[in-house]
Amino acid sequence: MTRRVPISFEFFPSKTDTGAEKLRVVHQQLQLLKPEFFSITYGAGGSTRERTLAAIREFNEKGTPVVPHLSCIGDDKARITELLNIYKALGINRVVALRGDLPSGQVGLGELPYAQDLIRFIREHSGDHFSIEVAAYPEMHPQAESFDQDIQRFAEKVRAGANSAITQFLFNPDAYFYFMDRLQKQGIDIPVAPGIMPITNASNLIRFADGTGAEIPRWIRKQLAAYGDDSSSIKAFGHEVMVNLCNRLIDGGAPSLHFYSMNQIEPNRQLVLDLGLA
């Protein structure tokens, strides 16, 4: 019995020409692993719009499908329409629809305040042309008042037209399985890919987790703290943790794995190889 599941990688557009050149190499190397798609993020209020579009245009011609992120906070309907038209012209048929973060200094949420509003707008504009990915939060969205409310918000995105989802990165597989069980009880059966964040740097990982509401289990935090500045030990430990996590998710029925690549070749490549998913 094969356990192979599809994989995908997330990139963020570089703010420098040097970073953009590095990302070309990363894309080339990770494409050899035959991912289902590469997603490309979109900064708050479209702050990386031009570099996002440049990366999308370039990578879209290289074989593996490109999936642009769209965030609605800070963008009006006219700008979203423009982007959807560009993506359709490029032959792109899949997007990640997000609320996004409020840009610094902006007051109000704009014409499309929530992800479900963006999803409905995409459907009104493009019908079924786009398969729509949305965000999922097995450990609850940091701004949600309760887990039940968060489940209902997710259900609203599905009713609005979402086809599949990608979770916030997680380290607790039981949180994912419980989330999926709750969705099933709500009659929601769209595929939800767990988000995988490789562990390479303790301080960066803790900063990302604190900013997104993702939980780093105490035993992982303690072990990372014990290694101090020993980067090789941190990477070896992180690799073992992620291999075990991914295996549990796959064995438990996860339909695919989505890697937050941080625009790095390693340890993403080695993880995929050691999991037998290349």
Buried (B, 14 or more C-beta within 10 A) or exposed (E): EEEEBBBBBBBBBBEEEEBBEBBBEBBEBBBEBEBBBBBBBBBBBBBBBEBBBBBBEBBBEEEBBBBBBBBBBBBEBEBBBEBBEBBBEBEBBBBBBBBBBBBEEEEEBBBBEBBBBBBBBBBEBBEEBBEBBBBBBBBBBEEBEEBEEBBEBBBBBBEBBBBBBBBBBBBBBEBBBBBBEBBEEEEBEBEBBBBBBBBBBBEEBBEBBEEBBBBBEEEBBEBBEEBEEEEEBBBBBBBEBBBEBBBBBBEEEBBBBBBBBBBBBBBBBBBBEBBEBB
